């Protein structure tokens, strides 16, 4: 972990802003796109870069904005990594978002987000808060291989359940789906059934597959060699150096996904999910449990 003073914290325009308080990640997910060379890391991915002045930069930025909007975080680096336990920069940023009347859309894999459920609740009451949780693998043993340094899927589902109790809307990222590894009907159906049970607002899927780029691909293949002997050769034979690696079962799994979402009134189109997360109505009505049933 090392500390830097960033020049700015918000990216985006026209009411669609995001921030990354940290750079790099300690969760160790074997498929992480953020490892890709195109993001130009000049240090080890596990050597977390901490933007120590993030709260001050965020306050200056929000003070200058006349129109309230949603502030997203977590797209490139999880805001609830292990270092957040000590540093609490995400919490400080949430306090500023609350203070200035903005909304928040947070993406994570970690149950550490429960430490801030009080703030998320307040933001949701005064503006709008959407919690996004990544769920890829229902089986605990497989989850520990694919996402080794973060809580398992069942614990993340518990987080979704706790948010639902507070009326905080949730979106699930059911991606990536790894060919020949977690692309089974049992896995997808188990995750979807839990999403229905806890009343998620929407589920994002990008075609039941995986993307690999330079940097990410090498790390992923090394993990396959370690945990799934022979699997790398199977990938190379089928996909070569392709960027998009759809599951051979993509059509079948997508039909299951869409059928379950339609039957339960869950948003399933990515653009609809993004629109919902980015929209901050002038008068946002907090969702009640009854709205989510």
PAMI-273120 format. One record per residue (C-alpha): residue in one letter; x, y, z. Coordinates in Angstrom, 2 decimals. Example, Ala and Ser with C-alpha at 12.3 -4.5 7.8 and 13.67 -1.06 7.14 Angstrom:
# PAMI-273120
REC, residu, x, y, z
REC, a, 12.30, -4.50, 7.80
REC, s, 13.67, -1.06, 7.14
//
This chain:
# PAMI-273120
REC, residu, x, y, z
REC, x, 0.00, 0.00, 0.00
REC, x, 1.28, 3.46, -0.85
REC, x, -0.23, 6.94, -0.59
REC, x, -0.55, 9.64, -3.23
REC, x, -2.12, 13.07, -3.52
REC, x, -4.44, 12.89, -6.51
REC, x, -5.12, 15.88, -8.76
REC, x, -8.81, 15.06, -9.11
REC, x, -11.30, 12.45, -7.95
REC, x, -14.41, 12.65, -10.17
REC, x, -14.56, 11.46, -13.77
REC, x, -17.44, 11.83, -16.20
REC, x, -19.72, 14.66, -17.21
REC, x, -23.33, 15.79, -17.58
REC, x, -24.51, 14.41, -14.26
REC, x, -22.79, 11.02, -14.64
REC, x, -19.82, 11.00, -12.31
REC, x, -17.67, 8.23, -10.90
REC, x, -14.70, 8.03, -8.56
REC, x, -12.09, 5.51, -7.53
REC, x, -10.60, 6.17, -4.12
REC, x, -8.12, 3.32, -4.46
REC, x, -6.16, 1.89, -7.38
REC, x, -5.37, -1.81, -7.53
REC, x, -7.09, -4.47, -5.45
REC, x, -6.38, -7.05, -2.75
REC, x, -9.31, -9.39, -3.47
REC, x, -7.31, -11.58, -5.86
REC, x, -10.13, -12.45, -8.28
REC, x, -8.51, -14.51, -11.00
REC, x, -10.45, -12.87, -13.87
REC, x, -10.10, -9.18, -12.91
REC, x, -10.14, -6.92, -15.99
REC, x, -8.57, -4.07, -14.01
REC, x, -5.23, -5.91, -14.26
REC, x, -5.19, -5.27, -18.01
REC, x, -2.15, -3.41, -19.32
REC, x, -4.33, -0.78, -20.97
REC, x, -4.87, 0.76, -17.51
REC, x, -1.14, 1.49, -17.31
REC, x, -0.30, 0.41, -13.79
REC, x, 3.21, 1.48, -12.84
REC, x, 3.20, -0.61, -9.67
REC, x, 2.09, -4.07, -8.58
REC, x, -1.67, -4.49, -8.75
REC, x, -1.67, -5.70, -5.13
REC, x, 0.31, -2.63, -3.99
REC, x, -2.79, -0.54, -3.41
REC, x, -2.53, 3.11, -4.40
REC, x, -4.44, 5.18, -1.86
REC, x, -5.70, 8.59, -2.95
REC, x, -5.33, 10.02, 0.53
REC, x, -6.82, 13.39, -0.37
REC, x, -9.94, 11.87, -1.96
REC, x, -12.41, 13.27, 0.62
REC, x, -11.04, 16.79, 0.27
REC, x, -11.12, 16.59, -3.53
REC, x, -14.66, 15.23, -3.46
REC, x, -15.89, 18.01, -1.20
REC, x, -14.40, 20.67, -3.46
REC, x, -15.98, 19.04, -6.51
REC, x, -19.45, 18.68, -5.00
REC, x, -19.43, 22.23, -3.64
REC, x, -18.94, 23.47, -7.19
REC, x, -21.83, 21.50, -8.72
REC, x, -25.19, 23.22, -8.99
REC, x, -27.13, 20.11, -10.00
REC, x, -27.38, 17.10, -7.71
REC, x, -26.62, 13.74, -9.28
REC, x, -25.52, 10.20, -8.52
REC, x, -21.87, 9.58, -7.62
REC, x, -20.67, 6.11, -8.57
REC, x, -17.73, 4.20, -7.15
REC, x, -16.27, 0.72, -7.50
REC, x, -16.07, 0.28, -11.26
REC, x, -12.28, -0.09, -11.35
REC, x, -11.29, -0.70, -7.74
REC, x, -13.43, -2.09, -4.93
REC, x, -14.09, 0.64, -2.34
REC, x, -14.28, -1.98, 0.43
REC, x, -10.92, -3.70, 0.11
REC, x, -8.99, -4.77, 3.20
REC, x, -7.32, -1.36, 3.60
REC, x, -10.71, 0.36, 3.96
REC, x, -10.99, -1.38, 7.35
REC, x, -8.19, 0.86, 8.59
REC, x, -8.39, 3.96, 6.38
REC, x, -12.19, 4.50, 6.10
REC, x, -11.80, 6.80, 3.12
REC, x, -14.93, 5.39, 1.51
REC, x, -16.90, 6.22, 4.63
REC, x, -15.57, 9.77, 4.68
REC, x, -16.56, 10.21, 1.04
REC, x, -20.05, 8.88, 1.77
REC, x, -20.38, 11.40, 4.58
REC, x, -19.57, 14.19, 2.12
REC, x, -22.04, 12.83, -0.43
REC, x, -24.71, 12.86, 2.28
REC, x, -23.74, 16.33, 3.47
REC, x, -24.14, 17.88, 0.03
REC, x, -27.32, 16.03, -0.92
REC, x, -25.99, 13.81, -3.72
REC, x, -26.87, 10.18, -4.42
REC, x, -24.51, 7.20, -4.38
REC, x, -24.16, 4.04, -6.48
REC, x, -21.60, 1.66, -4.97
REC, x, -20.22, -1.53, -6.50
REC, x, -18.44, -4.09, -4.31
REC, x, -17.88, -7.77, -3.55
REC, x, -17.24, -7.19, 0.15
REC, x, -19.42, -7.44, 3.22
REC, x, -17.42, -4.54, 4.69
REC, x, -20.07, -2.35, 3.11
REC, x, -22.28, -3.28, 6.07
REC, x, -20.04, -1.08, 8.24
REC, x, -21.53, 1.88, 6.38
REC, x, -25.15, 0.76, 6.15
REC, x, -26.16, 3.63, 8.44
REC, x, -24.78, 6.16, 5.97
REC, x, -26.19, 4.33, 2.96
REC, x, -29.59, 4.39, 4.64
REC, x, -29.34, 8.15, 5.25
REC, x, -28.25, 8.84, 1.68
REC, x, -31.13, 6.74, 0.41
REC, x, -33.60, 8.68, 2.53
REC, x, -32.30, 12.10, 1.51
REC, x, -31.38, 11.43, -2.14
REC, x, -30.87, 7.91, -3.52
REC, x, -28.48, 5.03, -2.88
REC, x, -28.01, 1.91, -5.00
REC, x, -25.80, -0.94, -3.79
REC, x, -24.32, -3.18, -6.48
REC, x, -22.98, -6.61, -5.56
REC, x, -21.07, -8.99, -7.82
REC, x, -22.24, -12.62, -7.67
REC, x, -20.53, -15.12, -9.96
REC, x, -20.26, -18.47, -8.19
REC, x, -22.73, -20.04, -5.77
REC, x, -20.54, -23.00, -4.75
REC, x, -18.35, -22.00, -1.78
REC, x, -15.34, -24.14, -2.71
REC, x, -15.24, -22.82, -6.27
REC, x, -15.83, -19.26, -5.08
REC, x, -12.72, -19.49, -2.87
REC, x, -10.67, -20.37, -5.96
REC, x, -12.07, -17.69, -8.25
REC, x, -12.37, -14.89, -5.67
REC, x, -9.96, -15.99, -2.93
REC, x, -9.58, -12.93, -0.69
REC, x, -13.15, -11.74, -0.32
REC, x, -16.30, -13.08, 1.34
REC, x, -18.22, -15.82, -0.46
REC, x, -21.41, -15.44, -2.45
REC, x, -23.71, -16.54, 0.37
REC, x, -22.31, -13.77, 2.58
REC, x, -22.79, -11.26, -0.23
REC, x, -26.40, -12.41, -0.56
REC, x, -26.77, -11.67, 3.14
REC, x, -25.57, -8.14, 2.40
REC, x, -28.28, -7.79, -0.25
REC, x, -30.80, -9.05, 2.28
REC, x, -29.72, -6.45, 4.84
REC, x, -30.02, -3.70, 2.24
REC, x, -33.50, -4.90, 1.34
REC, x, -34.53, -4.64, 4.99
REC, x, -33.56, -0.95, 4.89
REC, x, -35.31, -0.32, 1.58
REC, x, -31.99, 0.32, -0.19
REC, x, -32.29, -0.83, -3.83
REC, x, -29.74, -3.34, -5.12
REC, x, -28.31, -4.35, -8.48
REC, x, -26.41, -7.62, -9.01
REC, x, -23.55, -8.01, -11.48
REC, x, -23.74, -11.66, -12.54
REC, x, -20.53, -11.45, -14.48
REC, x, -18.16, -12.85, -15.56
REC, x, -19.43, -16.32, -16.33
REC, x, -16.31, -18.41, -16.97
REC, x, -16.53, -20.96, -19.79
REC, x, -16.27, -24.58, -18.59
REC, x, -16.00, -23.44, -14.92
REC, x, -19.09, -21.70, -13.53
REC, x, -21.27, -21.71, -16.67
REC, x, -23.71, -24.31, -15.41
REC, x, -27.48, -24.19, -15.15
REC, x, -27.21, -25.10, -11.46
REC, x, -24.90, -22.17, -10.71
REC, x, -26.86, -19.57, -12.67
REC, x, -30.23, -20.75, -11.36
REC, x, -29.01, -20.81, -7.75
REC, x, -27.80, -17.22, -7.97
REC, x, -30.96, -16.05, -9.73
REC, x, -33.25, -17.72, -7.20
REC, x, -31.46, -15.93, -4.37
REC, x, -31.72, -12.63, -6.24
REC, x, -35.47, -13.18, -6.47
REC, x, -35.69, -14.06, -2.78
REC, x, -33.92, -10.91, -1.60
REC, x, -35.76, -8.63, -4.02
REC, x, -33.00, -7.15, -6.17
REC, x, -33.99, -4.36, -8.54
REC, x, -31.91, -5.53, -11.48
REC, x, -29.27, -8.01, -12.64
REC, x, -26.51, -7.16, -15.12
REC, x, -25.21, -9.84, -17.48
REC, x, -23.08, -9.25, -20.56
REC, x, -23.86, -12.38, -22.53
REC, x, -22.75, -15.20, -20.24
REC, x, -19.03, -15.07, -20.84
REC, x, -15.68, -13.52, -20.06
REC, x, -13.42, -10.86, -21.58
REC, x, -9.63, -11.09, -21.55
REC, x, -7.04, -8.49, -22.45
REC, x, -3.26, -8.35, -22.32
REC, x, -2.18, -8.48, -18.69
REC, x, -5.47, -9.88, -17.48
REC, x, -5.19, -12.89, -19.80
REC, x, -1.76, -13.93, -18.51
REC, x, -2.86, -13.72, -14.88
REC, x, -6.03, -15.68, -15.61
REC, x, -4.21, -18.41, -17.49
REC, x, -1.66, -18.77, -14.69
REC, x, -4.56, -19.27, -12.28
REC, x, -6.09, -21.87, -14.59
REC, x, -2.78, -23.78, -14.69
REC, x, -2.68, -23.75, -10.89
REC, x, -6.29, -24.69, -10.19
REC, x, -7.68, -26.34, -13.34
REC, x, -4.93, -28.36, -15.10
REC, x, -5.44, -28.53, -18.85
REC, x, -8.06, -25.77, -18.88
REC, x, -5.76, -23.14, -20.39
REC, x, -5.16, -25.34, -23.43
REC, x, -8.90, -25.82, -23.77
REC, x, -9.37, -22.05, -23.79
REC, x, -6.60, -21.43, -26.31
REC, x, -7.95, -24.10, -28.64
REC, x, -11.45, -22.64, -28.58
REC, x, -10.83, -18.89, -28.27
REC, x, -7.25, -18.14, -29.31
REC, x, -6.45, -14.58, -28.22
REC, x, -10.03, -13.32, -28.55
REC, x, -11.22, -10.48, -26.34
REC, x, -14.72, -11.90, -25.92
REC, x, -15.03, -15.49, -24.69
REC, x, -18.72, -16.47, -24.63
REC, x, -19.70, -19.65, -22.84
REC, x, -20.63, -22.50, -25.19
REC, x, -23.86, -22.58, -23.18
REC, x, -24.49, -18.82, -23.47
REC, x, -27.79, -19.08, -25.35
REC, x, -29.27, -21.64, -22.96
REC, x, -28.12, -19.74, -19.85
REC, x, -29.32, -16.41, -21.22
REC, x, -32.79, -17.87, -21.82
REC, x, -32.91, -19.04, -18.19
REC, x, -31.71, -15.64, -17.00
REC, x, -34.26, -13.68, -19.00
REC, x, -37.12, -16.01, -18.12
REC, x, -36.53, -15.76, -14.38
REC, x, -36.05, -11.98, -14.51
REC, x, -39.22, -11.45, -16.55
REC, x, -41.26, -13.68, -14.24
REC, x, -40.17, -11.68, -11.21
REC, x, -40.13, -8.12, -12.54
REC, x, -36.34, -7.77, -12.32
REC, x, -34.53, -5.42, -14.70
REC, x, -32.32, -7.52, -16.98
REC, x, -31.21, -5.16, -19.74
REC, x, -27.84, -3.57, -18.83
REC, x, -28.84, -0.18, -20.22
REC, x, -32.01, -0.17, -18.12
REC, x, -29.96, -1.03, -15.03
REC, x, -27.44, 1.72, -15.77
REC, x, -30.21, 4.23, -16.35
REC, x, -31.79, 3.33, -13.04
REC, x, -28.46, 3.70, -11.20
REC, x, -27.63, 7.02, -12.83
REC, x, -31.06, 8.61, -12.43
REC, x, -31.59, 10.93, -9.45
REC, x, -35.18, 12.17, -9.50
REC, x, -35.87, 15.55, -7.95
REC, x, -38.05, 13.91, -5.37
REC, x, -36.80, 10.41, -4.76
REC, x, -39.15, 8.22, -2.77
REC, x, -37.34, 5.68, -0.63
REC, x, -38.35, 2.16, -1.57
REC, x, -40.31, 0.28, 1.02
REC, x, -40.16, -3.45, 1.51
REC, x, -43.63, -3.64, -0.02
REC, x, -42.35, -2.02, -3.26
REC, x, -39.78, -4.80, -3.56
REC, x, -42.10, -7.77, -3.13
//
